[in-house]
Every structure is written in structure tokens, then in C-alpha cells.
Amino acid sequence: MADRLLELRKKIDGLDARVAGLLARRFKLARAITREGLKKKPVDPAREKRVLANAAAAAGDKAFREAVRAIFSEVIRQTKKIQKC
């Protein structure tokens, strides 16, 4: 049982590292949008709504959709903070 727990935690750690790397890439792209003057409006509610819907749909399992939506809501919030730099 302890071996299985360690195995599962190791897989979670690997996924966490991948997620963190992907988030960093996302933030870099969002910052590039701002730096290159490509962002026409400071806030785009329609785009945010699509991002949240797409993320929830990508979660697959209905039990995970609300959690994924909440996480992506925070990702959007953090992205806005990064774009202000």
C-alpha cells in the first residue's frame, strides 16, 4: 500500500512539473501579446468565457469540470497581473 501511494505521488509530481511548465509557456505568450501591442482591449469577457468553457470541456469527467473552471479562472486572473508588468 505504501509503495502504491509513493508511486501515485510520483506520478502526480511529474504532472505538476508539466503543468507548471505549460503555465509558464502560457504566461510568456500572454506577456508577448501585451509587449507587442497586439491586445486591443484590456479585458475581453467573451474570450475569457470561451477559455473557461473550453477548459471545462477538456476536463472530460463531469466531476472535474467545476474544479478545472475555477483553476482556469485563477489562471486568467494571474495572466492579467503578468500582462500589467
RAMOPE-V794964 format. One record per backbone hydrogen bond with DSSP energy under -0.5 kcal/mol. NH is the residue of the N-H (numbers start at 1). CO is the residue of the C=O. Records with the same first field share a line. If there is no record, write none. Layout:
NH: CO + CO
This chain:
5: 1
6: 2
7: 3
8: 4
9: 5
10: 6
11: 7
12: 8
13: 9
14: 10
15: 11
16: 12
17: 13
18: 14
19: 15
20: 16
21: 17
22: 18
23: 19
24: 20
25: 21
26: 22
27: 23
28: 24
29: 25
30: 26
31: 27
32: 28
33: 29
34: 30
35: 31
36: 32
37: 34
38: 33
39: 33
40: 38
48: 44
49: 45
50: 46
51: 47
52: 48
53: 49
54: 50
55: 51
56: 52
57: 53
58: 54
59: 55 + 56
60: 57
61: 59
64: 61
65: 61 + 62
66: 62
68: 64
69: 65
70: 66
71: 67
72: 68
73: 69
74: 70
75: 71
76: 72
77: 73
78: 74
79: 75
80: 76
81: 77
82: 78
83: 79
84: 80 + 81
85: 82
